[in-house]
Amino acid sequence: MSGEGSAGRWRRALRFVADVRPGEWTLALSFAGYFFLVITTFWILKPLRTSQFLGVLGARHLPWARLVTATLVLPLGALLAWLSARVPRRGLLLGVAGTFGLGHVAFWVLDPLVPPIWIHVPFYFWVDLFVTASVALFWSFLNEHVTAESAKRLFGIIGAGGMLGGILGSSLAGFLAPVLGGRQLLLLTAVPTAATFLVILWLDRRLRRTAAERPAPPAGESRPSVRTAWDGLAMVVRSRYLLGILAIVTAYEVSSVIADFQFSVHVAAEFPGAALGDERTAFLGQFSLATGLVGLAIQLLATSAVQRRLGLGAALAVLPLALLLGAGVFVVVPGLLGAAFWFGADATLNYGIHQTSKEALYAPTSVAVKYRAKAFIDIFGVRLAKALGAAVVWLLLAGELPARWQAVAAVAVVLLWLLAVRATARRFAQQEQRP
């Protein structure tokens, strides 16, 4: 009897974290593992790419780097959409993982042979292209194999895989950069890249067996395409609900760019020049490790509970409220400590509660919306929003305004963000009630 009682308590505790039903664990953990490997690779690379860029050009050039990244990502998104309509899913996933994996090794080979500005600046853009392509393909692959109902239950545990990846990648960058040198981190990415290949092959084989059990999507909707993305623009413009999602995405990206810039400025001032490159990489990695640990705790202990008990609107409001607090702290303490607290709120909450809640907004929509409107928002909306954030920072710098003014601008954006969350959450509830 006591054994049954303990088992019952264990199942209830597990449902508090993620309501995964019998038969779903294998799929959920496999996708969580896939996300874990992608984010591990990214967080090995991100501290290195940021540190190298700061060492070569300094923080003041980050806004134009953001604009260049946005420009590069748009044709990348179009290329991925075009390939998605013509290449089998397994081939596309493996091809993208292999291409970027070989690219990481190529940067390792070229690093000592090419002047820093000609290798570190392109590497900054390369890492952004890698994470954009890998994460977009991951969510596209995942959304093909979950229902609207299961998405709300499984996204929490799958998102936790990304949080764990961030912790591992940040740990490797933070503690190995001073020992091995930042350049050697590029070789470490070979391990998660090879593991990603194995997970993709295993998932593809398993999902092929169960494909007959799932209803086929309507003709023309099974894969995104460039035309699909632009058709999605028309859907977004005609729908207040989708405009609300786009507004949430835009407000987040603008706020994140501003907070990231201030954090980078103060990190560059604390660890100046190329001489402190490995120490700067280590600091960025260890900072990301700390935010990742906090984010994982929130993801496991709060995300699913908040979404199910308080509603998606409350879950979507967590990150803007945290960024609002962070910007306020920076206004009072405009130094590295204040900037770390501000940017740390983003780094802690984005990959967990915010991303999973944002993805859940598509759960009650039609298949056409999932494949068309979402394609437009993910491919074009996100990058244009990042470019807008970079333009805001650039304008504030051009006006030679004090750093506090960037926090004030971010506060204004966050307030608009909260209004969009309120309106969109209300429409989400209405969408759910429709037959």
Secondary structure as GFF3:
##gff-version 3
##sequence-region A 1 435
A	DSSP	alpha_helix	2	17	.	.	.	ID=ss1
A	DSSP	alpha_helix	25	56	.	.	.	ID=ss2
A	DSSP	three_ten_helix	59	61	.	.	.	ID=ss3
A	DSSP	alpha_helix	62	84	.	.	.	ID=ss4
A	DSSP	alpha_helix	89	110	.	.	.	ID=ss5
A	DSSP	alpha_helix	116	143	.	.	.	ID=ss6
A	DSSP	alpha_helix	148	180	.	.	.	ID=ss7
A	DSSP	three_ten_helix	182	184	.	.	.	ID=ss8
A	DSSP	alpha_helix	185	188	.	.	.	ID=ss9
A	DSSP	alpha_helix	190	210	.	.	.	ID=ss10
A	DSSP	three_ten_helix	211	213	.	.	.	ID=ss11
A	DSSP	alpha_helix	226	238	.	.	.	ID=ss12
A	DSSP	alpha_helix	240	270	.	.	.	ID=ss13
A	DSSP	alpha_helix	277	298	.	.	.	ID=ss14
A	DSSP	pi_helix	299	303	.	.	.	ID=ss15
A	DSSP	alpha_helix	304	305	.	.	.	ID=ss16
A	DSSP	pi_helix	306	310	.	.	.	ID=ss17
A	DSSP	alpha_helix	312	332	.	.	.	ID=ss18
A	DSSP	alpha_helix	336	349	.	.	.	ID=ss19
A	DSSP	pi_helix	350	354	.	.	.	ID=ss20
A	DSSP	alpha_helix	355	360	.	.	.	ID=ss21
A	DSSP	alpha_helix	367	368	.	.	.	ID=ss22
A	DSSP	pi_helix	369	373	.	.	.	ID=ss23
A	DSSP	alpha_helix	374	376	.	.	.	ID=ss24
A	DSSP	pi_helix	377	381	.	.	.	ID=ss25
A	DSSP	alpha_helix	382	398	.	.	.	ID=ss26
A	DSSP	alpha_helix	403	433	.	.	.	ID=ss27
###
